[in-house]
Amino acid sequence: MIPTVNRWKRYADWDERPLRLDRFAAEDPANGFSAFSSPADPKPGIGIVGGRVISLDGVLERDFDMIDRFIARHHIDPGIASEAMAMDPKQVARMLVDMNVPRETLVRLAHGMTPAKLAQCVSHLNALEIAFAYSKMRARKTPGNQAHVTNAKDDPLQLAADAATAVAFGFDEIETTMRVSRNAWSNALACAVGGAVGRWGTLFQCSSEEAEELRIGMAGFSSYAETVSVYGTEKTFIDGDDTPWSKAFLAAAYASRGIKMRCTSGAGSELLMGFHEAKSLLYLEARCLCLQRGMGVQGTQNGGIDGAPLTATVPGGFRELMAENLIAVWLDLECASGNDARATESEIRVGAKIMPYLVAGSDLICSGFGSILKYDNSFNPSLLNGEELEDYLVLQRDFEADGGLTPLPEERALDIRRRAIDAISAVFEELGLAAPTESMKRSVTVASGSDDTASFMPRDVSFISEAIKERGITVIDAIKALAKRGFREEAENLLNLVKLRLSGDYLQTSAMIRHGKIVSAVNDPNDYLGPGSGYRVTEERRLELNGIRDVLDQKEVLRSEAMHEKDEAARIRYKVSGTASPSADKTDVVIGISPAFGLKLFQTTAGHRLSEVLRAMMDVIARRGLVPRVVRFRHTADTSFLGLSAAQLAGSGIGIGIQAKGTAVIHQKGRLPHNNLELFSNAPITRIEHYRGLGANAAAYALGEMPEPVVVPQRGEAMGSRYHARVAMIYAIETGLTEEGAPPETVDVTFTGGRT
């Protein structure tokens, strides 16, 4: 007997043990401390005199910390506050999920609510209601997505190739960072050039030290930023030598240079940094989001971010991450919804985490989908990475939900990777930065990740990066180099993106660029008011989502089977010798084969040659002194009816029925169709020795014995998900050859090849 403790996965085995919060709670955790609530959370409240906020969530103005003061002055709308704060939080929660209440009504009310009030309202929603409210409240109607493009070597050739691939997959934004901080400029140049291959409009960010990142942006390489972090406790700001005002100034500096800008926040950050104040994660994040709205930024990157793994260990953690995203869009902020930090090693929990955002849509579903492999993700592995990319594409297809990505044919991916590598190499050569060799380029083109490349190493990149910085190379220099070396399209694509910085159009809330046009909350507002409204997948888009690789159809099955036809022809010959009749010979055991057996189909789903399977059964029957007779039935392709039909013809009354895919039965004359003697239903795990045992048992039954049934061991394999699609195609081929009333055919079998 297996000890109970070993039957189930223990958290300790994965080092994902749940976190007790009593250390951080003001009172005993039995009082209800969770990610959503804490006994130390303030009660919602506000005091306004002469248009001035004099108290906020139970704190008087003279006792305001810097966060209270900033929120009171720059977030709260005194003209709305009295009305909004007086509303029953349950009523507001119902309004959030009421499809008849327009989004604009709720956004207006949020501008008059304090952090405690916002948190209180969403606390009344369960996870399903939060997802529904999120789909209604997000600012832009059309969903989008963002990618991480990094690698372990900071190799610019690989960065350019992977950036181009990410653009081709449909990511609206790509973000890079580096393993070696001084390589920032090279990474930025490589991603900017790679991101201009194939189409224009994908925004780019180089995540590095804030001052350096701003310089890179001013040099024109990056077009957005989201690394301006804000926090929910004053001590965290002080520890980082920051204030809400300094962060607001930095945000304004980006915007003044035409760089789209979001802030970053997320539950668990204060807990990680040791300044938690025993408040709930949701309340602290509500403070962060009110700060961001007060700063005037157009959006936020929130939903746990780097703190997500910590938040995921707390009771209600994933629900809290959803709730803080909801508060973000309720405050009318663009939301890059935080699905970047890999919060768990559990594939089940990863899938559960992403699904609400996939079905509800988001301005940017991931604030960094790892479009590269996990080990190349310099931000640390994302919730989803290159290993899960095709699974994500299939999820879109499964639910007919737009996750922002489009399947990419492999030939197209290779073409754009080559083009991107050639483009960045041309820029390097023209600007005298480096001279990549052909062998370096080839290694990167077909590489899955940096383990497969023979290209630049981090030290090599440092010289390139320092030269870009010291020589004051800008995006204009890169554009000119591309044009001079014949990469006219890429030069124009990059220039078009730079031009948008002059108009500032992509500084609109939730702005992205699709087909060369700005799509934002201004010209593409979320107008959800129930079924038939809001974002809907068009027929054209649905067909795009369906275009994943390796789609199985009957032609593909027949093509793969035809590859084995010649091999089988050298091993076995089937010759029809007439109509099969019932026999009176007691030694006669009939093996009934399906219509396509050996004609259109040549291997079982386990990969066994049909000649080998048939020979194994016939040999063992013959060794018992019986005569195996092969009969092809065309009136049916069903296993049970094949077996019963064979038994009715057999002089012994015992027959075997076998389909080309390998499913088989032993049947007896006079029994009900599905009341067989033995059944091999799991063909994908049935081995040759099992078929040999099936033949031996058929012979034993024919001789009047009662053998031990052959059992094919099953260890929980997901046969349905792995094989049913192919089986459906195979069975369609079988039934396509059936003919009602067709007589059975005696088939003389000759084995011409050796055993394997």
C-alpha positions in Angstrom: 0.0 0.0 0.0 1.3 3.5 -0.9 1.7 5.7 2.1 -0.8 8.5 2.0 1.9 11.1 2.3 3.4 9.9 -1.1 0.1 9.9 -3.0 0.0 13.6 -3.5 2.5 16.3 -4.4 3.8 18.1 -1.4 4.5 21.8 -1.6 7.9 21.2 0.0 8.9 19.1 -3.0 8.5 22.1 -5.2 9.5 24.7 -2.6 6.2 26.5 -3.2 5.0 26.2 0.4 2.1 28.5 1.3 3.0 31.6 3.4 1.6 32.3 6.8 0.9 35.9 7.2 0.6 36.2 11.0 4.1 37.7 11.1 2.8 40.7 9.2 -0.7 40.9 10.6 -1.7 43.4 13.3 -3.8 40.6 14.9 -4.1 36.9 14.9 -4.5 35.5 11.3 -7.7 33.8 12.4 -9.3 37.2 12.1 -9.2 36.9 8.4 -5.8 38.3 7.2 -5.3 37.4 3.5 -4.2 39.0 0.2 -7.6 40.7 0.1 -8.0 42.0 3.7 -6.3 42.6 6.9 -7.5 43.8 10.3 -5.0 46.7 9.9 -6.6 47.9 6.7 -8.2 51.4 7.2 -11.9 51.9 6.9 -12.9 53.8 3.7 -13.6 57.5 4.4 -12.9 61.0 3.2 -13.2 64.5 4.6 -13.4 67.5 2.2 -13.6 71.2 3.2 -13.6 73.9 0.5 -12.6 71.5 -2.2 -9.6 70.3 -0.1 -9.1 66.7 1.2 -8.6 67.0 5.0 -8.8 63.3 5.8 -8.3 60.2 3.8 -9.3 56.6 4.9 -9.3 57.6 8.6 -6.0 59.6 8.5 -6.1 63.4 9.2 -4.3 65.7 6.9 -1.7 66.6 9.5 -0.8 62.9 9.7 -0.7 62.2 6.0 2.4 60.4 4.8 3.7 61.3 1.3 1.5 58.8 -0.4 -1.7 60.0 1.3 -0.7 63.6 0.4 -0.1 62.9 -3.2 -3.3 60.9 -3.6 -5.3 63.6 -1.9 -3.9 66.4 -4.1 -3.7 64.6 -7.4 -6.0 61.6 -7.5 -9.2 62.5 -5.6 -11.7 64.6 -7.5 -13.4 66.6 -4.7 -16.5 67.1 -7.0 -17.2 63.4 -7.2 -15.8 62.2 -3.9 -18.8 62.8 -1.7 -21.1 60.9 -4.1 -18.7 58.0 -4.7 -17.7 57.5 -1.1 -21.3 57.4 0.1 -22.3 54.5 -2.2 -22.8 51.0 -0.9 -19.7 49.0 -1.9 -21.9 46.0 -2.8 -24.0 48.3 -5.1 -20.8 49.4 -6.8 -19.6 45.8 -7.1 -22.9 44.9 -8.8 -22.5 47.9 -11.1 -19.1 46.5 -12.2 -20.6 43.3 -13.4 -23.9 44.8 -14.7 -23.6 44.9 -18.5 -26.2 47.7 -18.5 -24.0 50.1 -16.6 -21.6 51.9 -19.0 -17.9 51.8 -18.3 -17.8 55.6 -18.3 -20.1 55.8 -15.3 -17.9 53.6 -13.2 -14.7 55.4 -14.3 -16.1 58.7 -13.2 -17.0 57.2 -9.7 -13.5 55.7 -9.3 -12.0 59.2 -9.6 -13.7 60.1 -6.4 -12.8 56.9 -4.4 -10.0 56.4 -1.9 -7.7 53.3 -2.1 -9.6 51.7 0.8 -13.0 52.2 -1.0 -11.7 50.8 -4.3 -10.3 47.7 -2.5 -13.5 47.3 -0.5 -15.7 47.4 -3.6 -13.7 44.8 -5.6 -13.5 42.6 -2.5 -17.2 41.7 -3.0 -16.4 40.1 -6.4 -15.4 36.4 -6.8 -12.8 35.4 -9.4 -15.4 34.9 -12.2 -17.0 38.3 -11.5 -13.6 40.0 -11.5 -12.8 38.5 -14.9 -16.1 39.6 -16.3 -15.8 43.1 -14.9 -12.2 43.3 -16.3 -13.5 42.5 -19.8 -16.0 45.4 -19.4 -13.7 47.9 -17.8 -10.5 47.8 -19.8 -9.9 51.0 -21.8 -9.2 49.7 -25.3 -11.5 47.3 -27.0 -8.9 45.3 -29.0 -6.6 43.1 -27.0 -2.8 43.1 -27.3 0.3 41.4 -26.0 3.9 42.2 -25.0 7.1 40.0 -25.4 10.4 39.7 -23.6 13.3 39.5 -26.1 16.6 38.7 -24.3 19.3 36.1 -24.3 21.9 34.8 -21.9 24.8 36.1 -24.0 23.3 39.6 -24.8 24.1 38.5 -28.4 22.9 41.2 -30.7 22.4 38.9 -33.7 20.1 36.6 -31.7 18.3 39.7 -30.2 17.6 41.0 -33.7 16.4 37.6 -34.9 14.2 37.0 -31.9 12.8 40.5 -32.0 11.8 40.1 -35.6 10.2 36.7 -34.8 8.2 38.3 -31.9 7.0 41.1 -34.3 5.9 38.4 -36.8 3.9 36.6 -34.1 2.0 39.8 -33.5 3.4 41.2 -30.2 2.5 44.9 -30.0 5.4 45.6 -27.7 8.8 44.0 -27.1 11.0 44.5 -24.1 14.6 43.7 -23.5 17.0 43.7 -20.6 20.6 42.5 -20.3 22.7 40.1 -18.3 25.6 42.6 -18.2 24.3 46.1 -17.5 26.8 47.9 -19.7 25.4 46.0 -22.7 22.2 48.0 -22.7 23.0 50.1 -25.7 23.9 47.2 -27.9 20.7 45.3 -26.8 18.6 48.4 -27.6 20.1 48.9 -31.1 19.7 45.2 -31.9 16.1 45.0 -30.8 15.2 48.3 -32.5 16.5 47.0 -35.8 15.1 43.5 -35.4 11.7 45.0 -34.4 11.6 46.9 -37.7 11.8 43.7 -39.8 8.6 42.6 -41.5 6.3 45.4 -40.4 6.4 48.6 -38.5 4.6 49.7 -35.3 5.9 47.4 -32.6 6.9 49.5 -29.7 10.2 48.8 -27.9 11.6 49.2 -24.4 15.1 48.7 -23.0 14.8 48.0 -19.3 17.9 49.1 -17.5 18.9 51.6 -14.8 16.4 54.5 -15.0 18.8 57.3 -16.0 20.4 55.1 -18.6 17.1 53.9 -19.9 16.0 57.6 -20.3 19.2 58.3 -22.3 18.6 55.3 -24.5 15.0 56.6 -25.1 16.3 60.1 -25.9 18.7 58.5 -28.5 15.6 57.2 -30.2 16.1 53.5 -29.8 13.2 52.8 -27.4 9.6 54.1 -27.8 8.1 53.2 -24.4 9.1 52.7 -20.8 7.4 51.0 -17.9 10.1 50.7 -15.2 9.2 53.7 -13.1 8.2 51.8 -10.0 5.9 53.1 -7.3 5.1 51.6 -3.9 2.3 51.4 -1.4 4.2 52.3 1.7 6.2 55.4 2.5 9.2 53.5 3.9 9.6 51.7 0.6 9.8 55.0 -1.2 12.3 56.3 1.3 14.5 53.2 1.1 14.7 53.6 -2.6 15.6 57.3 -2.3 12.4 58.3 -4.1 9.1 60.1 -3.6 5.9 60.1 -5.6 6.9 63.5 -6.9 10.3 62.3 -8.2 8.6 59.5 -10.0 6.0 61.9 -11.5 8.9 64.1 -12.7 10.6 61.1 -14.4 7.3 60.1 -16.0 6.9 63.6 -17.3 10.5 63.5 -18.7 9.6 60.4 -20.7 6.3 61.9 -22.0 8.0 65.2 -23.0 10.3 63.3 -25.3 7.4 61.4 -26.9 8.1 58.1 -25.1 5.0 56.2 -24.1 5.2 55.5 -20.4 3.6 53.3 -17.8 4.4 52.8 -14.1 5.2 49.5 -12.5 3.6 48.2 -9.2 2.2 45.0 -7.8 1.2 43.1 -4.8 4.0 41.6 -2.7 6.6 44.2 -3.5 6.4 45.9 -0.1 6.5 42.5 1.6 9.6 41.5 -0.4 11.3 44.8 0.6 10.4 44.5 4.3 8.0 47.4 4.6 4.6 45.8 4.7 2.8 47.7 7.6 0.5 44.7 8.1 -1.9 45.9 5.5 -3.5 43.7 2.9 -1.8 43.4 -0.5 -4.9 44.7 -2.3 -5.1 47.8 -0.2 -1.4 48.7 -0.7 -1.7 48.1 -4.4 -4.8 50.3 -4.6 -2.6 53.1 -3.1 -0.1 52.4 -5.8 -2.7 52.7 -8.6 -4.2 55.9 -7.2 -0.7 57.3 -7.2 -0.2 56.4 -10.8 -3.4 58.0 -11.9 -2.4 61.1 -9.9 0.9 61.2 -11.7 -0.9 61.4 -15.0 0.6 58.4 -16.6 -1.4 56.7 -19.3 -1.0 53.2 -18.0 0.4 50.7 -15.5 2.2 47.4 -15.5 0.7 45.6 -12.5 -0.6 42.3 -11.3 2.1 41.0 -9.1 5.1 41.5 -11.5 8.2 40.3 -9.7 6.2 39.9 -6.5 3.7 37.5 -8.1 5.5 34.3 -6.8 5.2 35.7 -3.3 1.6 36.8 -3.7 0.7 33.4 -5.1 1.7 31.8 -1.7 -0.8 33.9 0.2 -4.5 33.0 0.7 -6.5 34.5 -2.2 -3.3 35.5 -4.0 -4.3 34.8 -7.6 -7.7 36.4 -7.0 -5.9 39.5 -5.6 -3.7 39.8 -8.7 -6.9 39.8 -10.8 -8.5 42.3 -8.5 -5.6 44.8 -8.6 -5.7 44.6 -12.4 -9.4 45.4 -12.3 -8.8 48.5 -10.1 -6.2 49.6 -12.7 -8.6 49.6 -15.6 -11.4 50.9 -13.4 -9.1 54.0 -12.8 -8.9 54.3 -16.6 -5.3 53.2 -16.9 -3.9 51.1 -19.7 -3.1 47.7 -18.1 -0.2 45.5 -19.0 -1.7 42.8 -16.8 1.3 41.4 -15.0 1.6 37.9 -16.6 5.3 38.0 -16.8 6.8 36.7 -13.5 6.4 32.9 -13.4 4.6 32.5 -10.1 4.7 28.7 -10.0 6.3 25.6 -11.5 2.8 24.0 -11.7 1.6 23.8 -15.3 -2.0 23.6 -13.9 -1.6 26.9 -11.9 0.2 28.6 -14.9 -2.8 27.7 -17.1 -5.3 28.8 -14.5 -3.4 32.1 -14.1 -3.5 33.1 -17.8 -7.0 31.9 -18.7 -9.1 34.8 -17.2 -7.0 37.3 -19.2 -7.2 35.3 -22.4 -11.0 35.1 -22.3 -11.5 38.6 -21.0 -8.9 40.3 -23.1 -6.4 42.9 -21.8 -4.7 45.9 -23.2 -1.5 43.8 -22.9 -2.3 40.3 -21.7 1.3 39.8 -20.6 3.7 42.4 -19.4 6.4 40.3 -21.0 5.5 36.9 -22.6 8.9 35.2 -22.8 9.0 34.8 -26.6 12.4 33.2 -26.0 13.2 30.0 -24.1 13.2 30.1 -20.3 16.9 30.0 -19.8 17.4 32.9 -22.2 14.9 35.1 -20.3 17.1 37.7 -18.6 14.1 39.0 -16.6 13.8 35.5 -15.1 11.3 33.0 -16.6 7.9 34.5 -17.5 4.6 33.0 -16.7 4.7 31.8 -20.4 7.9 31.4 -22.4 9.0 30.1 -25.8 8.3 26.5 -24.5 4.6 27.4 -24.1 4.2 29.6 -27.1 2.5 27.0 -29.3 0.3 25.9 -26.4 -0.8 29.5 -26.1 -1.6 29.7 -29.8 -3.7 26.5 -29.4 -5.5 28.0 -26.4 -6.5 31.0 -28.6 -7.9 28.5 -31.1 -9.6 26.4 -28.4 -11.6 29.3 -27.0 -11.7 31.4 -30.1 -10.2 34.1 -27.9 -7.8 36.8 -29.2 -4.7 36.7 -27.2 -2.9 39.1 -29.4 -0.8 36.5 -31.3 -1.0 35.0 -34.8 0.5 31.6 -35.7 3.7 31.9 -37.7 4.8 29.3 -40.4 8.3 28.0 -39.9 9.5 29.0 -43.3 8.4 32.6 -42.7 10.1 32.6 -39.3 13.4 31.5 -40.9 13.1 34.1 -43.6 12.6 37.0 -41.2 15.3 35.8 -38.9 17.8 35.8 -41.7 16.7 39.2 -42.8 17.0 40.6 -39.2 20.5 39.1 -38.8 21.6 40.6 -42.1 20.1 43.9 -41.1 21.8 44.3 -37.8 25.1 43.0 -39.3 24.9 45.7 -41.9 24.4 48.4 -39.3 27.3 47.1 -37.3 29.6 47.0 -40.3 28.4 50.4 -41.6 29.0 52.1 -38.3 32.2 50.3 -37.6 31.0 48.5 -34.5 31.6 44.8 -35.5 31.9 42.4 -38.4 29.8 39.3 -37.8 31.0 36.3 -39.8 28.8 34.1 -41.9 29.2 31.1 -39.5 28.0 33.3 -36.7 24.9 34.3 -38.7 24.1 30.8 -39.7 24.3 29.5 -36.1 21.8 32.1 -34.9 19.3 31.7 -37.8 18.3 28.2 -36.8 19.0 28.4 -33.1 16.3 27.7 -30.5 18.3 29.6 -27.9 21.8 30.9 -27.0 23.0 27.3 -26.2 22.9 26.7 -29.9 24.7 29.8 -31.2 28.4 30.4 -32.0 28.1 34.2 -32.0 28.9 37.2 -29.8 29.7 36.6 -26.1 29.0 39.1 -23.3 32.5 40.6 -23.4 32.4 41.1 -27.1 29.0 42.9 -26.7 30.4 45.2 -24.0 32.9 46.8 -26.5 30.0 47.3 -29.0 27.7 48.8 -26.4 30.3 51.2 -25.0 31.2 52.4 -28.5 27.5 53.1 -29.3 27.2 55.1 -26.0 30.5 57.0 -26.3 30.2 57.9 -29.9 26.6 59.2 -29.4 25.1 56.9 -32.0 21.4 57.4 -32.3 18.5 55.7 -34.1 19.0 58.1 -37.0 22.4 56.7 -37.5 21.0 53.2 -37.6 18.3 54.3 -40.1 20.8 55.8 -42.4 23.0 52.7 -42.2 20.1 50.5 -43.0 19.2 52.6 -46.0 22.7 52.8 -47.3 23.2 49.0 -47.1 20.0 48.3 -49.0 17.6 47.6 -46.1 15.2 50.3 -47.3 12.0 48.8 -45.9 13.5 48.3 -42.4 14.9 51.9 -42.5 11.4 53.3 -43.4 9.8 51.1 -40.7 12.1 52.4 -38.0 11.8 56.0 -39.2 8.0 55.8 -39.1 8.1 54.8 -35.5 10.5 57.7 -34.7 8.1 60.1 -36.5 5.3 59.2 -34.1 7.3 60.6 -31.3 6.8 64.1 -32.9 3.0 63.8 -32.9 2.8 62.0 -29.6 -0.3 60.1 -30.7 0.8 56.9 -29.1 0.8 58.7 -25.7 -2.9 58.2 -25.7 -4.3 55.8 -23.1 -3.8 52.2 -24.2 -2.2 53.1 -27.5 -0.7 50.5 -29.8 0.0 50.5 -33.5 -1.8 48.2 -35.8 -1.4 48.3 -39.6 0.4 51.6 -39.4 -2.4 53.3 -37.4 -2.8 54.3 -33.7 -5.3 52.1 -31.9 -6.2 53.4 -28.5 -8.9 54.1 -26.0 -9.6 57.3 -28.0 -10.5 55.7 -31.3 -11.1 52.1 -30.2 -12.9 52.5 -26.8 -14.2 49.4 -25.0 -17.9 49.6 -25.6 -19.0 46.4 -23.9 -22.7 46.4 -23.0 -23.5 42.7 -23.2 -23.6 40.0 -25.9 -22.8 41.3 -29.3 -20.9 44.3 -28.1 -17.3 45.0 -27.1 -14.5 43.1 -28.8 -15.5 40.1 -31.0 -13.3 37.9 -33.0 -14.1 38.5 -36.6 -14.3 35.6 -39.1 -11.0 36.8 -40.7 -9.3 36.9 -37.3 -10.8 33.5 -36.4 -9.2 31.9 -39.5 -5.9 33.4 -38.5 -6.1 32.0 -35.0 -6.9 28.6 -36.5 -3.8 28.5 -38.6 -1.5 26.8 -36.1 1.2 24.4 -37.2 0.8 20.6 -37.6 -3.0 20.7 -38.1 -4.1 17.1 -38.7 -6.4 16.2 -41.6 -7.2 13.1 -43.6 -4.7 14.0 -46.3 -1.9 14.2 -43.7 -2.8 10.9 -42.2 -2.8 9.2 -45.7 0.5 10.9 -46.6 2.2 9.6 -43.4 0.7 6.1 -44.0 1.9 6.1 -47.6 5.4 6.4 -46.3 5.1 2.8 -44.9 3.3 1.3 -47.8 6.4 0.3 -49.8 8.0 -1.2 -46.7 4.9 -3.3 -46.0 4.6 -4.4 -49.6 8.0 -6.1 -49.2 6.8 -8.0 -46.1 3.3 -9.1 -46.8 0.9 -9.8 -49.7 -2.8 -9.9 -49.4 -4.8 -11.8 -52.1 -8.5 -12.0 -52.2 -9.6 -15.5 -53.1 -13.4 -15.2 -52.9 -16.3 -14.7 -50.6 -15.8 -16.0 -47.1 -18.3 -18.6 -45.9 -19.1 -20.1 -42.5 -16.9 -23.1 -41.7 -17.8 -26.3 -39.9 -14.1 -27.1 -39.2 -13.6 -26.9 -35.4 -9.9 -25.9 -35.9 -10.9 -22.8 -37.9 -10.2 -19.4 -36.1 -11.1 -16.3 -38.1 -9.2 -13.1 -37.9 -11.4 -10.3 -39.2 -9.5 -7.3 -40.5 -11.0 -3.9 -41.2 -11.6 -2.3 -44.6 -8.4 -0.2 -44.7 -6.2 -2.8 -43.1 -3.1 -3.2 -45.3 -4.8 -1.2 -48.1 -4.8 2.4 -47.0 -3.4 2.0 -43.5 -0.2 0.1 -42.6 0.7 0.8 -39.0 -1.1 0.7 -35.6 -1.2 3.9 -33.6 1.6 2.4 -31.5 3.8 2.2 -34.6 3.7 -1.6 -35.2 3.7 -2.9 -38.7 0.3 -4.5 -39.5 2.2 -7.4 -41.1 4.1 -7.9 -37.8 0.8 -7.9 -35.7 -0.9 -10.3 -38.1 2.0 -12.7 -38.2 2.3 -12.7 -34.4 -1.3 -13.8 -34.0 -1.4 -16.3 -36.9 1.8 -18.0 -35.8 0.7 -18.6 -32.2 -2.7 -19.9 -33.4 -1.1 -22.3 -35.8 1.3 -23.6 -33.1 -1.8 -24.8 -31.1 -2.8 -27.0 -34.1 -5.5 -24.6 -35.3 -6.0 -22.9 -38.7 -6.0 -19.1 -38.7 -8.1 -17.7 -41.5 -8.0 -14.0 -42.5 -11.2 -12.4 -43.7 -11.7 -8.8 -44.7 -15.1 -7.3 -43.8 -16.4 -4.3 -45.7 -19.8 -3.9 -44.2 -18.4 -2.5 -40.9 -15.3 -0.9 -39.4 -16.4 -1.3 -35.8 -14.1 -3.5 -33.7 -16.9 -5.4 -31.9 -18.8 -6.2 -35.1 -15.5 -7.2 -36.8 -14.9 -9.7 -34.0 -18.5 -11.0 -33.9 -18.7 -11.3 -37.7 -15.4 -13.3 -37.6 -16.7 -15.6 -34.8 -19.9 -16.3 -36.8 -17.8 -17.5 -39.7 -15.4 -19.5 -37.6 -15.9 -23.2 -37.3 -14.6 -23.0 -33.8 -17.0 -20.1 -33.0 -14.0 -17.9 -32.0 -13.0 -14.9 -34.0 -10.6 -12.0 -33.6 -11.6 -8.5 -34.9 -8.8 -6.0 -35.5 -8.8 -2.5 -36.9 -5.9 -1.0 -38.7 -5.2 1.3 -35.9 -4.6 -1.7 -33.6 -7.8 -1.9 -31.5 -8.7 -5.6 -31.3 -11.2 -8.1 -29.6 -11.7 -11.8 -29.2 -15.3 -12.7 -29.8 -17.5 -15.8 -29.6 -20.4 -16.8 -31.8 -23.8 -16.1 -30.2 -22.7 -13.4 -27.8 -24.0 -9.8 -27.9 -21.9 -7.5 -30.1 -20.2 -5.6 -27.3 -20.1 -8.5 -24.8 -16.7 -9.8 -26.1 -14.3 -12.2 -24.4 -11.3 -9.8 -24.4 -10.7 -6.3 -25.7 -7.5 -4.3 -26.5 -8.9 -0.8 -26.5 -5.7 1.1 -25.9 -3.9 0.5 -29.2 -1.2 3.2 -28.6 0.2 1.3 -25.7 -0.4 -2.3 -27.0 2.8 -4.1 -27.7 3.5 -7.0 -30.1 3.6 -9.5 -27.2 0.1 -8.4 -26.3 -1.1 -9.3 -29.8 0.7 -12.6 -29.5 -1.1 -13.2 -26.2 -4.4 -12.3 -27.8 -3.8 -14.9 -30.5 -2.8 -17.5 -27.9 -5.9 -16.9 -25.9 -8.1 -17.0 -29.0 -6.7 -20.5 -29.7 -7.2 -21.5 -26.1 -10.9 -20.5 -26.2 -11.3 -22.4 -29.5 -9.9 -25.5 -27.7 -12.4 -25.1 -24.8 -9.9 -23.7 -22.3 -10.3 -20.7 -19.9 -7.1 -18.7 -20.2 -6.0 -15.7 -18.1 -7.2 -12.7 -20.1 -4.4 -10.5 -21.5 -4.4 -7.1 -19.8 -2.6 -4.2 -21.4 -1.2 -2.2 -18.4 -2.2 1.5 -18.4 -0.3 4.0 -16.3 -2.5 7.1 -16.6 -1.4 8.0 -20.1 -3.5 10.7 -21.8 -4.4 8.6 -24.8 -7.5 10.6 -25.6 -5.7 13.9 -25.9 -2.7 12.4 -27.7 -4.4 10.1 -30.2 -8.1 10.8 -30.6 -7.7 13.4 -33.3 -5.6 11.0 -35.4 -7.9 8.1 -34.5 -10.9 10.1 -35.8 -9.2 10.6 -39.1 -8.1 6.9 -39.3 -11.7 5.8 -38.6 -13.0 8.2 -41.2 -10.7 6.5 -43.7 -12.0 3.1 -42.6 -15.6 3.9 -42.8 -15.1 5.6 -46.2 -14.3 2.1 -47.5 -17.4 0.4 -46.0 -20.3 -0.7 -48.1 -23.7 -1.7 -46.7 -24.3 -5.4 -47.3 -20.8 -6.0 -48.8 -19.9 -9.8 -48.5 -16.8 -10.8 -46.5 -13.7 -11.6 -48.4 -11.3 -14.5 -47.8 -7.8 -13.1 -47.9 -4.8 -15.3 -48.5 -1.8 -13.9 -46.6 1.8 -14.5 -47.6 4.7 -13.2 -45.5 7.6 -12.3 -47.8 9.9 -10.5 -45.4 12.0 -11.4 -42.4 10.9 -10.9 -38.8 11.9 -7.7 -37.0 
